[in-house]
Amino acid sequence: MNYPRRRTQVLKSDAPNPHGSAVVRPQIDSKLFRAKLNVIYRYAKPYTLGGMVLSIISTSLLTVNKLSDFTPSFFIGVLQVIIGGSLANSYVAAINQLSDIDIDKVNKPYLPLPSGELSVKTAIRLTSLYAILGFFLGWSTKSWPLKLGLLLWYASGTAYSVHLPLLRWKKNPALAAVSISLGLGVGINILFHLHVQACIYGRPLMLSKHAIFVSGIMCIFGLVAALFKDIPDVEGDKINGVNSLASQVGKKPVFWLCIWLLEMAYGVAILIGLSSTYFWIGSIMVISHSILGFILWKEANLVDLESDQAIESFYRFIWKLRGVEDLLMPLLRF
C-alpha cells in the first residue's frame, strides 16, 4: 500500500527563527488517507464482520435469564468476545484473500489485492497484526472457552486457506464445510456461549436445548456459506486446481442444495415452534420462520445463475438471513 502523500505547507510565523527561514510543516492529504482506510475496511470483509458481532451478542444473550443478569461483568465479558472475534474474523478474511490472489484475479478482480489498491506487503502486515492482537487478547484472559474458541477460529481459517501440506482445505468440499462450520458454529455458538455461562456467571458448563438448537442452525448456515461462496468462483478455481463441489457438479446443483439446506433448517424451527409449550414463543417461531422460508424461496428463484454478480449478491443476502436469525434466537426459548 502506498502511504498517504504529504503536502508541505509553508507557514509564516511572527516568532524569530534563528536560521531565518520559514517553518515547514507536513500536512496529510485527508481524502487519500480516508481512501486508504476504506481499502483496509473492505479487506476485512465488513459484511461478515457485522454478522459475526451480531451472532456473538445473540449467543451471549442466551445466557440471560433475568434483568439482574445484565451486570458490568457481563458487558465486559461480551466485549472481550466481540473484540477477539472481530480480530479472528478479520484474520480469516485476510488470510483467505492473501492465499487466493491468483484466483481472485479471475473471479473478483475488484477486491483490494487483485485490483492493486492494497499491496501484498501491507496485506501481510495487517493479517499478522490481526493474528498477534487476537492471540494476545485470548491468552490474556482466564477463560478457557474463549481461548479455545479463538484458537479454533484461527486454526480452522488457516487450514481452509493456507498453501501448506495437509492444509488448503478449501480444495476438498467436505473439509471446507468442516472448517467453516467449526469457526461459525462451534467457535461462536458453543464455546463463546460457555464463556459467558461459566466464566462470567460461574454456572455449570451446560448447554440448554435452546443453545444446542441455535448451534445446529448456525452450523447449517456455516455449511451453506462454505458451499455457496465457491459457486461464483468456479472459473478461477478450475484454473488453479481447486476442486470445490461447485466446480465438480456445477453451479445450479450446489445452489439449490444450499437453498434446500436452509429451508430444512427453517422447517425444523417451525416444527419446534409447533411443539413449544409457550404459545407466544411457538407462534413467533412458526410465523417468523415461515416468512423467512418464503422470502428465501422467492428470492432464490429470481437469481440468474449465469451471472456471478447475481450469485455473489445472493450470498450476501444469505448473510442477512443469518443476521435475522441471530436477532430472533435470544427471544425464542423453549
N, C-alpha and C positions, 0 to 999 in steps of 0.2 A: 504494500500500500504506500502510495506517496503521501507524505505528511503535508498538512496544510501549508501553503506558501505564506510567507510572512512579508508584509509590506513594511517598509521603513518610512517613518514619519518624522520629519524634522520639526521640532518644537522650539519656539523661541522662549527664552526664559530671562527674567529680569535678574536672576541670581548670577553673580560673577562666575565665569568659567575660567579656570587657571590656564587652560590651553587655548582660549579664545575661539572655540568652535561651538557650533550648535549641538544640542543634545539630541541624539538619535535613539528612538525607542521603537522596538518591533511591535507590529500590530497584526494579529492573526486575521485572516480572511474568514469572517464568520459564516458566510454561505458555503464555502468549501469545507469548513470544519463540520457544519451540520450535515453536509452530503456524505462525508466520511463516517459520521456516526450512524447515518441511515444505512450505509452499507454493512456496518458491523451489526446493526439491528436485524437486517434481513438475513445475515449469515447465521443468526441464531434461530431462524425459522419461528417467528413470533406466534404464528397460528397454533403451533404445537405447544409453545411455551405457555400461552394463555390457557389452553385446555388442561395442561398439567397442573397449573396453580389451582384452577377450579376443582380438579379432581382431588388434590390434596386437602383443600378446605372441606370438600364433601365427605371424604373418608374420615376426616378428623371429627366432623360434626356427628358422625355415627356413634361416637363415644359419649355424647352429651345426653344425659337423662333428665336433667332439671336445670333451671336457670342458674342455680348456685354453682353449677359446674363450670360456668364461664369465669374462670379465675385468671389472675395475671400469669400464673404458671402455664395455663392452657394456651394463652395467646403467645407467650414466649416459645413454648414448645412447638406450636404450629408454625410460627415464624421461622424457627430453625429448619423445619422440614421444607418450607417454601423456598428459603434461600438455597439450601442444599439441593433440592430438587431442580431449581432453576439452573444452577450450575451444571448439574448432571445432564439435564435436558439439552442445554446449550452445547455441552461437550459432545453428546451423542450426535446432535445435528451437525456439528462442526467436523467431527472425525469422519462422518459419512460423506460429507462434501469433499474433504481432503482426499479420501480414498477413491472417489468417483469422478475426478476431474475429467478424465478422458470420456467416460460415459456421458457426463453432463454436457460436454461439448456437442454431443449429438442430440441428446434428449432435452436438455434445459440450458441452452446457451445464454439465457438471460440471468442466471444465478451469478453471485458476486465473483466466484473464482473463474469459471469458464469465460465470463464476459471481460475479465481483466480489471474489474473495479477493485478487486482485492487481490493483493499479491500472495503467493504461496507462503513466503517468509512471514508475512504478517498473520496469515491464517494459522500457521503453526504456532506462533506466539500466543494468539488468542485461545486456541484449543488447549495449549499447555496451561495457560492461566486458569481456564475453567476446571481442568483436572486438578491442579495444585490446590486451588481455593476450596474445591469440593471435598477433597480428601482431608484437608486441614480442618474444615468445619466438622466433618464426620468424626474424625478421631479426637477432636477436642471435646466431644460430648461424652456423657457416661451412659448413653442409651445404646445398647447393643442392637435393638431392632433398627434404629436409624442408621447406625454404622453398616449393618448388613444390607439394608435396603439400598443405600447409596452405592456400596461396593457391588451389589448385584446389578444395579443400573449401569454403572460404568463398565463392568465386565461384559454384560450382555451387549451393550452398544459397541464396545471394542471388538468383540467376537463377530458381530454382524458385519462390520465394515472392513477391518484391517487386513491387508495383504500379508499374512503370515501363515506358516504351516499349521494345519488343523483349525484355522480361523477362516475369515471371509465367509461366514455362514449364509450370507445373502445368496450365494451360489446354489444353495440347497433349500428348496421351498419349506421343507419340514423344519430344518434348523433355523431358518429365518423367522418362521412363525413362533418357534420356541423362544428365541432371543427377545423379540418384541413383546410377547406375552409375559415373559419373566419381568421385564422392566416395567411395563404398564400395569400388569395385573398383580403379580406377586409383590413387586417392589413397592408400588404406591398403595395398593388397596389392602394388602395384608400386613406387611412389615411396618409401614408408616402408621397404619391403624393401631398396631400393637404398641408402637412408640408412645402414642397418646394414651392408650388404655393402661399400660403397665408403668411406664416411666414418668408420666405426669400425674396420673390419678392413683398409681400404686395398686391397681386392681390385678386380679389373676390374668395370666396370659391365656385368654379365651376369645374365640371368635363366635359371635352370635350368629344365628341362622341368617339374619339380615345381612351381616357383614360378609358371610360366605356367598350369599346370593349376589351381592354387589360385586364381589371379586370375580365371580363367574361371568357376570355380564361384561365386566371390563376386560376380562381375558378374551372374550369373543370379539370385542372391539379391537383389542390388540392383534388378534389373529387376522381380522379383516384388514387392519392397517398394513400388516406385513404383506398380505396378498395383493391388496389394491394398489399400493404405492408402486408396484412393478408394472402395472398394466400400461401406463403411458411411456414406460422406459424400454419396451420390447426391442426396438431397433438398436439402441445403444448397448443393451445387454447382450444381444446376439453377436454384435461386433466384438465385444470384449469378453466373450466366453462365459457370461453369467446365465446359468440355466434356470431362470425363475420359472414358476409354474405358468405364468402368462406367456413366456416365450416358448414353452413346450406344448401347451394345449391351445393357446390362442387367447386373445383379449376377451372375447364375448363369454366363453365358459367361466373364466375366472371372475369376470364382472358379476355375472348372475349368481355364482357361488357365494360371493360376498354379500349380495343382497339377500339371498335366502338364509345365510347365517344370522344376519341382523334381524330378519323377520322372525326367525326361530327364537331369538333372544326376546323379542317383543312378545311373542306368543307365550313363552314361559312366564314372563312378567304378568301377562293377562290372566293366566291360569292361577298363579299365586294370588293375584288380586281377588279372583273369584272365590278362592278358598279362605281368604282372610276373615278372622272373627271380628275385625273392626270395620264397620260399614263404610265410614268415610275414607279410610285408608284404601280399602279394597276398591271403592268407587274411583278414587283418583288413579290408582294403578291401572285399572281396566280402561278408563276413558283416555288417560294420557298416552298409554302405550298403543291403544287402538289408533289414535290420531297420528302418532309418530310413525306407526307402521304404514298407514295410508299415505302419509306425505312421502315417506321413503319410496314406496312402490310407484307413486305418481311421478316423482322426480326421476327415478331410475329409468322409467320408460321414455323420458324426454331426452336422455343423453345420447348424443351422436358418438357411437363407439369408433367411428373413423377419425374423430378429432381428439388428439392428445390433450389439447387445451380444455375441451369439454370434460374429459375424464379427470384431468387434474383439478378442475373446478369442483367436480362432484366429490373428489377425495377430500377437499376442504369442507364440503358440505357434510360429509360423514363426521368430521371432527366437531362440527357444530351440533350434530345429533348427540355425540358423546357429551358435549357440554350441557345439553338439555337434560340428559340422563343424570349427570352429576348434580344438577340443580334439584332434581326430583328425589334422589336417593335418600338424603337426610330426613325427608318428610315421611317417607313410606316405610313404616316399621310394622312388623307383623309377628 
